[in-house]
Amino acid sequence: MITDAGVADLLRRSAPKVLVALVRHHGHVDIAEDAVQEALLAAATQWPEQGVPANPLNWLITVASRRMVDQLRSEQARKRRETSAASMALPDEHLAPPADADAHSDDDTLTLLFLCCHPELSPASQVALTLRAVGGLSTAQIARAFLVPEPTMGQRISRAKQRIKATGARFGLPPGDEREERLRAVLHVLYLIFNEGYTTTSGPDLQRAELTGEAIRLARLVHGLLPQDGEVCGLLSLMLLCESRRHARTGPDDELIPLAEQDRGEWDQALIAEGVELITGTLTRAPLGPYQIQAAIAAVHAEAARAEDTDWQQVLALYELLEKLAPNPVATLSRAVAAAMVHGPDAGLALLEPLSADGRLAEHHRLHAVRAHLLEMAGDLAAARASYLLAARLTTSLPEQRYLRRRAAQLPEDQRS
């Protein structure tokens, strides 16, 4: 007898496949998504008591399809009443149940990912819709992950579905000239999901394993479909190498442990091996891209047995390459740290100066946290303390706040050593 938890896991894994089947057959992603949710609710109510059907995926597709057909017929009747135009009705074959789940393929899931990352949607809407439609997370789960009220997240997802409907987008891979651009949007969305799980922007937890796990799952799926794409390989490698540190990033009381102080014996060696193999293989055959460079940097850290063994010269060279390939203030911030490790803290502090006038980063806590660290390295402890406290005030992550305040408390208030 399958447990309630087993039913919940089965439903989550099945939801994207059911949605794909309905959208491919009927279109109307907004109506299809509602129908899928009704089918999932029916299953969650019936299966624990009556047992899981022999083919649960086909059961869900059949029930969801019936719900959707009813909704489409209701919509047609309303339109006929309003317009008296019989031509508005769908042909009967469009109202037949879709083929069974055997027709589903991972290519369909990739198509659904492309649809969720439609360029008319904002990045926040792309992320929410991807987690809902492809990840199978409930609105409540997504809302909890991003610490927003469930009604707010529900409205965001609803608006995203309506926006896709308004564009007239159909279920299918975008034309060849748009496909590469849309793939980059998909990778960016998965990157955002992983980053939010790796270091949450606000709230009591440093990490959200459900988000990093979902991002890795989807990245694996995309990599399975596009194994030769260098940036797909690079992103998956980057995720695996970062995820390998998860258990070492917090202490017994959930306090943040920075990279240099982590017990590297707790790093997941299987994930490191897989990530290193991925990035090593793709660097020799694919055009270089930002995700590959970031993965290469993560690999340098992963291969150092101790923090003091890190090849900072190589890390600095890679950050310089990243800045040339994809200039952005976050890359400059990271290059400043590497420059300080190679050439001394003054070199890093000099790189930070222009960032203070960059509106994208000037009020971000990470800029002030890095400045504090470099000032501490330079011996300006009073200034370092002030920067740590400023960074703590600017972050909404409670673990980061505690860590930054603890670092500040360890430094004297008004002297330079």
LUMKOL-31475 format. One record per residue (C-alpha): residue number from 1; residue in three letters; x, y, z. Coordinates in Angstrom, 2 decimals. Layout:
% residues N
SITE    nr   rest        xx        yy        zz
SITE   NUM    Ala         X         Y         Z
...
This chain:
% residues 417
SITE    nr   rest        xx        yy        zz
SITE     1    Met      0.00      0.00      0.00
SITE     2    Ile      1.54      3.29     -1.06
SITE     3    Thr      1.85      5.91      1.69
SITE     4    Asp      0.41      9.41      1.58
SITE     5    Ala      3.95     10.71      1.10
SITE     6    Gly      4.43      8.25     -1.76
SITE     7    Val      1.21      9.47     -3.39
SITE     8    Ala      2.33     13.09     -3.03
SITE     9    Asp      5.70     12.31     -4.64
SITE    10    Leu      4.05     10.36     -7.47
SITE    11    Leu      1.64     13.21     -8.16
SITE    12    Arg      4.40     15.79     -8.24
SITE    13    Arg      6.44     13.72    -10.70
SITE    14    Ser      3.38     13.07    -12.87
SITE    15    Ala      2.00     16.62    -12.99
SITE    16    Pro      4.33     17.98    -15.73
SITE    17    Lys      3.71     14.93    -17.92
SITE    18    Val     -0.06     15.32    -17.59
SITE    19    Leu      0.18     19.01    -18.44
SITE    20    Val      2.33     18.28    -21.48
SITE    21    Ala     -0.21     15.73    -22.75
SITE    22    Leu     -3.10     18.17    -22.41
SITE    23    Val     -1.34     21.20    -23.86
SITE    24    Arg      0.03     19.23    -26.79
SITE    25    His     -3.45     17.93    -27.62
SITE    26    His     -5.70     20.85    -26.71
SITE    27    Gly     -3.47     23.91    -26.38
SITE    28    His     -4.76     26.49    -23.84
SITE    29    Val     -2.01     26.22    -21.23
SITE    30    Asp     -4.06     28.21    -18.72
SITE    31    Ile     -7.11     25.92    -18.89
SITE    32    Ala     -4.91     22.81    -19.07
SITE    33    Glu     -3.04     23.78    -15.91
SITE    34    Asp     -6.29     24.26    -14.00
SITE    35    Ala     -7.56     20.88    -15.22
SITE    36    Val     -4.35     19.18    -14.11
SITE    37    Gln     -4.72     20.65    -10.63
SITE    38    Glu     -8.29     19.32    -10.39
SITE    39    Ala     -7.09     15.86    -11.41
SITE    40    Leu     -4.28     15.96     -8.86
SITE    41    Leu     -6.74     16.96     -6.14
SITE    42    Ala     -9.03     14.09     -7.10
SITE    43    Ala     -6.12     11.64     -6.98
SITE    44    Ala     -4.86     12.95     -3.64
SITE    45    Thr     -8.35     12.40     -2.22
SITE    46    Gln     -9.11      9.00     -3.76
SITE    47    Trp     -5.84      7.10     -4.08
SITE    48    Pro     -4.88      6.82     -0.40
SITE    49    Glu     -8.26      5.18      0.31
SITE    50    Gln     -8.98      3.31     -2.95
SITE    51    Gly     -5.44      2.47     -4.01
SITE    52    Val     -3.27      3.73     -6.84
SITE    53    Pro     -4.56      2.68    -10.28
SITE    54    Ala     -2.52      0.28    -12.40
SITE    55    Asn     -1.50      3.13    -14.73
SITE    56    Pro     -1.61      6.27    -12.58
SITE    57    Leu     -0.33      8.57    -15.34
SITE    58    Asn     -3.08      7.54    -17.76
SITE    59    Trp     -5.66      7.90    -14.96
SITE    60    Leu     -4.52     11.47    -14.34
SITE    61    Ile     -4.46     12.31    -18.06
SITE    62    Thr     -7.96     10.92    -18.55
SITE    63    Val     -9.44     12.76    -15.56
SITE    64    Ala     -7.67     16.02    -16.40
SITE    65    Ser     -8.71     15.75    -20.03
SITE    66    Arg    -12.38     15.31    -19.05
SITE    67    Arg    -12.15     18.38    -16.84
SITE    68    Met    -10.56     20.35    -19.66
SITE    69    Val    -13.09     19.20    -22.25
SITE    70    Asp    -15.90     20.29    -19.94
SITE    71    Gln    -14.26     23.69    -19.53
SITE    72    Leu    -13.66     24.12    -23.26
SITE    73    Arg    -17.26     23.19    -24.08
SITE    74    Ser    -18.50     25.60    -21.45
SITE    75    Glu    -16.31     28.31    -22.96
SITE    76    Gln    -17.59     27.52    -26.47
SITE    77    Ala    -21.21     27.67    -25.29
SITE    78    Arg    -20.57     31.06    -23.73
SITE    79    Lys    -19.02     32.34    -26.94
SITE    80    Arg    -21.89     30.99    -29.00
SITE    81    Arg    -24.35     32.73    -26.75
SITE    82    Glu    -22.42     35.96    -27.07
SITE    83    Thr    -21.69     35.85    -30.79
SITE    84    Ser    -24.08     33.23    -32.24
SITE    85    Ala    -21.12     32.18    -34.37
SITE    86    Ala    -21.00     28.46    -34.81
SITE    87    Ser    -17.55     28.78    -36.34
SITE    88    Met    -16.17     29.51    -32.90
SITE    89    Ala    -16.71     25.89    -31.83
SITE    90    Leu    -13.77     23.49    -31.83
SITE    91    Pro    -14.08     20.37    -34.02
SITE    92    Asp    -15.04     17.32    -32.02
SITE    93    Glu    -11.64     15.68    -32.50
SITE    94    His    -10.04     18.43    -30.42
SITE    95    Leu    -12.28     17.47    -27.52
SITE    96    Ala    -11.30     13.82    -27.52
SITE    97    Pro     -9.03     12.64    -24.69
SITE    98    Pro     -5.34     12.83    -25.59
SITE    99    Ala     -3.34      9.74    -26.34
SITE   100    Asp     -1.97      7.85    -23.37
SITE   101    Ala      1.23      8.73    -21.54
SITE   102    Asp      3.39      6.62    -23.84
SITE   103    Ala      3.22      9.50    -26.31
SITE   104    His      4.94     11.76    -23.78
SITE   105    Ser      8.64     12.35    -24.22
SITE   106    Asp     11.30     14.47    -22.58
SITE   107    Asp     11.30     16.54    -25.77
SITE   108    Asp      7.78     17.60    -24.79
SITE   109    Thr      9.04     18.66    -21.39
SITE   110    Leu     11.75     20.75    -23.07
SITE   111    Thr      9.04     22.32    -25.22
SITE   112    Leu      7.07     23.12    -22.08
SITE   113    Leu     10.20     24.70    -20.58
SITE   114    Phe     10.53     26.89    -23.67
SITE   115    Leu      6.90     27.90    -23.31
SITE   116    Cys      7.31     28.80    -19.62
SITE   117    Cys     10.34     30.94    -20.52
SITE   118    His      8.50     32.94    -23.15
SITE   119    Pro     10.25     36.29    -23.74
SITE   120    Glu      7.05     38.22    -22.98
SITE   121    Leu      7.27     37.09    -19.34
SITE   122    Ser      9.41     38.71    -16.67
SITE   123    Pro     12.19     36.56    -15.14
SITE   124    Ala     10.19     36.28    -11.89
SITE   125    Ser      7.14     35.03    -13.81
SITE   126    Gln      9.28     32.62    -15.84
SITE   127    Val     10.70     31.14    -12.65
SITE   128    Ala      7.28     30.79    -10.98
SITE   129    Leu      5.62     29.24    -14.04
SITE   130    Thr      8.53     26.84    -14.61
SITE   131    Leu      8.36     25.58    -11.03
SITE   132    Arg      4.57     25.25    -11.27
SITE   133    Ala      4.20     23.67    -14.70
SITE   134    Val      7.45     21.75    -15.17
SITE   135    Gly      8.59     21.25    -11.60
SITE   136    Gly      5.20     20.17    -10.34
SITE   137    Leu      5.43     22.34     -7.21
SITE   138    Ser      2.21     23.68     -5.76
SITE   139    Thr      1.57     27.41     -5.55
SITE   140    Ala      1.94     27.15     -1.77
SITE   141    Gln      5.34     25.47     -2.10
SITE   142    Ile      6.61     28.10     -4.54
SITE   143    Ala      5.29     30.89     -2.32
SITE   144    Arg      7.08     29.41      0.69
SITE   145    Ala     10.31     29.03     -1.27
SITE   146    Phe     10.29     32.72     -2.20
SITE   147    Leu      8.74     33.92      1.07
SITE   148    Val      5.75     35.66     -0.49
SITE   149    Pro      2.06     35.21      0.36
SITE   150    Glu      0.39     32.34     -1.49
SITE   151    Pro     -2.26     34.63     -3.08
SITE   152    Thr      0.53     36.87     -4.43
SITE   153    Met      2.31     33.91     -6.01
SITE   154    Gly     -1.00     32.59     -7.34
SITE   155    Gln     -1.68     35.91     -9.04
SITE   156    Arg      1.82     35.94    -10.53
SITE   157    Ile      1.36     32.48    -12.01
SITE   158    Ser     -2.13     33.32    -13.26
SITE   159    Arg     -0.89     36.49    -14.96
SITE   160    Ala      1.94     34.55    -16.57
SITE   161    Lys     -0.50     31.99    -18.02
SITE   162    Gln     -2.78     34.74    -19.29
SITE   163    Arg      0.17     36.56    -20.85
SITE   164    Ile      1.22     33.44    -22.73
SITE   165    Lys     -2.37     33.00    -23.91
SITE   166    Ala     -2.45     36.62    -25.11
SITE   167    Thr      0.69     36.15    -27.20
SITE   168    Gly     -0.98     33.32    -29.13
SITE   169    Ala      1.98     31.05    -28.38
SITE   170    Arg      1.35     27.42    -29.29
SITE   171    Phe      2.79     24.23    -27.86
SITE   172    Gly      5.83     23.52    -29.99
SITE   173    Leu      9.51     24.26    -30.20
SITE   174    Pro     10.21     27.85    -31.27
SITE   175    Pro     11.54     28.42    -34.81
SITE   176    Gly     15.21     27.73    -35.35
SITE   177    Asp     16.22     31.38    -35.27
SITE   178    Glu     14.55     31.81    -31.85
SITE   179    Arg     15.48     28.48    -30.34
SITE   180    Glu     19.00     29.40    -29.22
SITE   181    Glu     17.81     32.61    -27.58
SITE   182    Arg     14.98     30.80    -25.82
SITE   183    Leu     17.37     28.10    -24.62
SITE   184    Arg     19.50     30.82    -22.99
SITE   185    Ala     16.36     32.05    -21.23
SITE   186    Val     15.66     28.52    -19.99
SITE   187    Leu     19.20     28.21    -18.63
SITE   188    His     18.93     31.61    -16.96
SITE   189    Val     15.69     30.58    -15.24
SITE   190    Leu     17.27     27.34    -13.98
SITE   191    Tyr     20.28     29.39    -12.78
SITE   192    Leu     17.96     31.74    -10.87
SITE   193    Ile     16.10     28.82     -9.28
SITE   194    Phe     19.35     27.19     -8.20
SITE   195    Asn     20.79     30.43     -6.82
SITE   196    Glu     17.69     31.11     -4.73
SITE   197    Gly     17.99     27.62     -3.29
SITE   198    Tyr     21.75     27.86     -2.77
SITE   199    Thr     21.64     31.13     -0.82
SITE   200    Thr     18.11     32.33     -0.11
SITE   201    Thr     17.60     36.05     -0.46
SITE   202    Ser     15.59     36.35      2.74
SITE   203    Gly     14.26     34.44      5.69
SITE   204    Pro     15.64     32.13      8.38
SITE   205    Asp     17.28     29.49      6.16
SITE   206    Leu     20.55     29.80      4.28
SITE   207    Gln     19.64     27.09      1.77
SITE   208    Arg     16.52     25.53      0.25
SITE   209    Ala     17.38     22.04     -0.91
SITE   210    Glu     14.06     21.63     -2.72
SITE   211    Leu     14.98     24.44     -5.11
SITE   212    Thr     18.56     23.36     -5.78
SITE   213    Gly     17.33     19.80     -6.26
SITE   214    Glu     14.64     20.86     -8.72
SITE   215    Ala     17.06     23.06    -10.67
SITE   216    Ile     19.52     20.17    -10.95
SITE   217    Arg     16.77     17.77    -12.03
SITE   218    Leu     15.65     20.09    -14.81
SITE   219    Ala     19.22     20.85    -15.85
SITE   220    Arg     19.88     17.12    -16.12
SITE   221    Leu     16.81     16.78    -18.32
SITE   222    Val     17.95     19.57    -20.64
SITE   223    His     21.46     18.12    -20.74
SITE   224    Gly     20.05     14.71    -21.66
SITE   225    Leu     18.31     16.29    -24.64
SITE   226    Leu     21.18     18.60    -25.65
SITE   227    Pro     24.33     16.78    -24.48
SITE   228    Gln     26.61     18.62    -26.91
SITE   229    Asp     25.60     22.15    -25.87
SITE   230    Gly     28.53     23.64    -23.98
SITE   231    Glu     26.51     26.04    -21.85
SITE   232    Val     24.02     23.35    -20.85
SITE   233    Cys     26.97     21.20    -19.72
SITE   234    Gly     28.52     24.20    -17.99
SITE   235    Leu     25.40     25.06    -16.04
SITE   236    Leu     24.81     21.50    -14.88
SITE   237    Ser     28.47     21.21    -13.87
SITE   238    Leu     28.29     24.50    -11.96
SITE   239    Met     25.19     23.34    -10.08
SITE   240    Leu     26.71     19.98     -9.16
SITE   241    Leu     29.97     21.48     -7.93
SITE   242    Cys     28.18     24.07     -5.80
SITE   243    Glu     25.69     21.53     -4.47
SITE   244    Ser     28.58     19.31     -3.41
SITE   245    Arg     29.34     21.81     -0.61
SITE   246    Arg     25.81     22.00      0.79
SITE   247    His     26.33     19.98      3.98
SITE   248    Ala     29.53     21.88      4.83
SITE   249    Arg     28.04     25.35      4.43
SITE   250    Thr     26.24     25.43      7.77
SITE   251    Gly     27.25     24.44     11.30
SITE   252    Pro     25.35     22.64     14.08
SITE   253    Asp     23.30     25.76     14.85
SITE   254    Asp     22.69     26.51     11.15
SITE   255    Glu     25.34     29.22     11.21
SITE   256    Leu     26.91     30.17      7.87
SITE   257    Ile     30.38     28.72      7.25
SITE   258    Pro     32.30     30.53      4.46
SITE   259    Leu     34.12     28.58      1.76
SITE   260    Ala     37.59     29.06      3.27
SITE   261    Glu     36.49     27.61      6.63
SITE   262    Gln     34.45     24.63      5.44
SITE   263    Asp     35.36     21.05      6.29
SITE   264    Arg     36.14     19.79      2.82
SITE   265    Gly     35.80     16.24      4.03
SITE   266    Glu     32.05     16.89      4.06
SITE   267    Trp     31.97     17.83      0.39
SITE   268    Asp     30.14     15.31     -1.81
SITE   269    Gln     32.91     13.68     -3.84
SITE   270    Ala     30.52     11.96     -6.25
SITE   271    Leu     28.99     15.30     -7.25
SITE   272    Ile     32.45     16.83     -7.58
SITE   273    Ala     33.64     14.01     -9.83
SITE   274    Glu     30.57     14.31    -12.04
SITE   275    Gly     30.84     18.10    -12.22
SITE   276    Val     34.55     18.07    -13.01
SITE   277    Glu     34.08     15.43    -15.70
SITE   278    Leu     31.31     17.47    -17.32
SITE   279    Ile     33.24     20.73    -17.46
SITE   280    Thr     36.49     19.10    -18.50
SITE   281    Gly     34.78     17.38    -21.41
SITE   282    Thr     32.87     20.39    -22.69
SITE   283    Leu     35.80     22.85    -22.51
SITE   284    Thr     37.66     20.83    -25.13
SITE   285    Arg     34.88     20.77    -27.72
SITE   286    Ala     32.32     23.57    -27.31
SITE   287    Pro     32.43     27.35    -27.79
SITE   288    Leu     33.21     28.98    -24.46
SITE   289    Gly     30.38     30.59    -22.49
SITE   290    Pro     29.78     32.19    -19.06
SITE   291    Tyr     28.36     29.08    -17.38
SITE   292    Gln     31.37     27.03    -18.45
SITE   293    Ile     33.77     29.61    -17.01
SITE   294    Gln     31.88     29.70    -13.71
SITE   295    Ala     31.93     25.90    -13.61
SITE   296    Ala     35.67     25.92    -14.27
SITE   297    Ile     36.14     28.30    -11.32
SITE   298    Ala     34.02     26.03     -9.10
SITE   299    Ala     36.14     23.07    -10.25
SITE   300    Val     39.36     24.83     -9.20
SITE   301    His     37.93     25.30     -5.70
SITE   302    Ala     36.61     21.73     -5.62
SITE   303    Glu     39.99     20.23     -6.52
SITE   304    Ala     41.86     22.07     -3.73
SITE   305    Ala     42.23     19.74     -0.74
SITE   306    Arg     42.64     22.76      1.55
SITE   307    Ala     41.63     26.40      1.16
SITE   308    Glu     45.30     27.43      1.10
SITE   309    Asp     45.90     25.06     -1.82
SITE   310    Thr     43.49     26.99     -4.09
SITE   311    Asp     45.08     28.06     -7.37
SITE   312    Trp     44.10     31.72     -7.08
SITE   313    Gln     46.14     32.67    -10.15
SITE   314    Gln     43.92     30.40    -12.25
SITE   315    Val     40.76     31.66    -10.52
SITE   316    Leu     41.76     35.26    -11.24
SITE   317    Ala     42.48     34.50    -14.89
SITE   318    Leu     39.09     32.82    -15.25
SITE   319    Tyr     37.26     35.78    -13.67
SITE   320    Glu     39.07     38.16    -16.01
SITE   321    Leu     37.93     36.00    -18.93
SITE   322    Leu     34.38     35.95    -17.56
SITE   323    Glu     34.34     39.76    -17.34
SITE   324    Lys     35.42     40.05    -20.97
SITE   325    Leu     32.87     37.52    -22.15
SITE   326    Ala     29.90     38.65    -20.01
SITE   327    Pro     30.65     41.95    -18.24
SITE   328    Asn     28.63     42.44    -15.06
SITE   329    Pro     29.30     43.89    -11.60
SITE   330    Val     28.97     40.53     -9.82
SITE   331    Ala     31.84     39.13    -11.90
SITE   332    Thr     33.90     42.21    -11.03
SITE   333    Leu     33.11     41.69     -7.35
SITE   334    Ser     34.36     38.13     -7.51
SITE   335    Arg     37.44     39.18     -9.48
SITE   336    Ala     38.25     41.66     -6.72
SITE   337    Val     38.42     38.82     -4.19
SITE   338    Ala     40.66     36.77     -6.48
SITE   339    Ala     42.88     39.79     -7.17
SITE   340    Ala     43.26     40.36     -3.42
SITE   341    Met     44.32     36.75     -2.93
SITE   342    Val     46.94     37.04     -5.70
SITE   343    His     48.16     40.65     -5.49
SITE   344    Gly     47.07     41.75     -2.03
SITE   345    Pro     43.99     43.46     -0.58
SITE   346    Asp     44.74     46.90     -2.05
SITE   347    Ala     44.44     45.47     -5.57
SITE   348    Gly     41.03     44.07     -4.71
SITE   349    Leu     39.84     47.27     -3.04
SITE   350    Ala     40.81     49.27     -6.13
SITE   351    Leu     38.53     47.07     -8.25
SITE   352    Leu     35.64     47.72     -5.85
SITE   353    Glu     35.74     51.50     -6.19
SITE   354    Pro     33.80     51.75     -9.51
SITE   355    Leu     31.15     49.37     -8.16
SITE   356    Ser     30.15     51.89     -5.50
SITE   357    Ala     28.72     54.06     -8.27
SITE   358    Asp     27.05     51.15    -10.08
SITE   359    Gly     23.33     51.24     -9.28
SITE   360    Arg     23.03     47.49     -9.85
SITE   361    Leu     25.28     46.73     -6.89
SITE   362    Ala     25.89     49.90     -4.84
SITE   363    Glu     23.24     49.02     -2.24
SITE   364    His     23.76     45.26     -2.37
SITE   365    His     25.06     43.70      0.82
SITE   366    Arg     27.60     41.55     -1.03
SITE   367    Leu     29.60     44.59     -2.17
SITE   368    His     29.96     45.79      1.41
SITE   369    Ala     30.67     42.30      2.73
SITE   370    Val     33.51     41.86      0.24
SITE   371    Arg     34.84     45.35      1.04
SITE   372    Ala     34.76     44.46      4.74
SITE   373    His     36.72     41.26      4.11
SITE   374    Leu     39.37     43.06      2.06
SITE   375    Leu     39.65     45.89      4.58
SITE   376    Glu     40.16     43.29      7.29
SITE   377    Met     42.91     41.70      5.18
SITE   378    Ala     44.49     45.16      4.79
SITE   379    Gly     44.44     45.73      8.54
SITE   380    Asp     41.89     48.57      8.56
SITE   381    Leu     39.80     46.88     11.22
SITE   382    Ala     37.58     49.82     12.18
SITE   383    Ala     36.55     50.36      8.56
SITE   384    Ala     36.09     46.64      8.10
SITE   385    Arg     33.80     46.51     11.13
SITE   386    Ala     31.67     49.36      9.77
SITE   387    Ser     31.37     47.63      6.38
SITE   388    Tyr     30.39     44.32      7.98
SITE   389    Leu     27.62     46.06      9.92
SITE   390    Leu     26.40     47.92      6.82
SITE   391    Ala     26.29     44.64      4.88
SITE   392    Ala     24.32     43.04      7.74
SITE   393    Arg     21.76     45.84      7.62
SITE   394    Leu     21.31     45.47      3.86
SITE   395    Thr     20.76     41.71      3.68
SITE   396    Thr     17.38     40.13      4.40
SITE   397    Ser     18.90     36.69      4.97
SITE   398    Leu     19.00     35.96      8.69
SITE   399    Pro     21.98     33.52      8.52
SITE   400    Glu     23.98     36.11      6.58
SITE   401    Gln     22.99     38.83      9.05
SITE   402    Arg     24.20     36.73     11.98
SITE   403    Tyr     27.45     35.84     10.24
SITE   404    Leu     28.25     39.45      9.27
SITE   405    Arg     27.45     40.78     12.74
SITE   406    Arg     29.58     38.10     14.32
SITE   407    Arg     32.50     39.08     12.08
SITE   408    Ala     31.99     42.72     13.03
SITE   409    Ala     31.88     41.88     16.73
SITE   410    Gln     35.25     40.18     16.48
SITE   411    Leu     36.90     43.44     15.32
SITE   412    Pro     37.78     46.51     17.46
SITE   413    Glu     35.59     49.54     16.96
SITE   414    Asp     37.99     52.45     16.64
SITE   415    Gln     41.56     51.41     15.95
SITE   416    Arg     43.70     50.46     13.01
SITE   417    Ser     46.17     47.66     13.54
